[in-house]
Amino acid sequence: MSETPVDEMSFEQAMRALEDVVAQLESGDVELEKSIALYERGAALKKRCEDKLKEAEEKVARITLDDSGAPRGTAPFDAG
C-alpha cells in the first residue's frame, strides 16, 4: 500500500482520504485489524484537516487593510 504520508497532504487530499476511510468503515466489509488501522489513519487525517484549517484561519486573520478597506499585506499573528 503506497499511501501519501498524512503530514505531507494538502487539506483537499486529506479530506478525500478521510472520506474514503469513512466509506470503508461504514461499509462494514472490513476485517477488524484493517478497521483499527483505518480508524487510526482517519484520526490522523482529521487532525491534519483541522491543522490546515487553523493555519488558513490564522493567515486570514493576519491580513491587514488600508484606509480604503483594500488588503495591503499581512501583520504578525499574535497567538496570545
Secondary structure, DSSP 8 states (H G I E B T S, - for coil): -----GGG--HHHHHHHHHHHHHHHHHS-S-HHHHHHHHHHHHHHHHHHHHHHHHHHHHHHHEEE-TTS-EEEE------
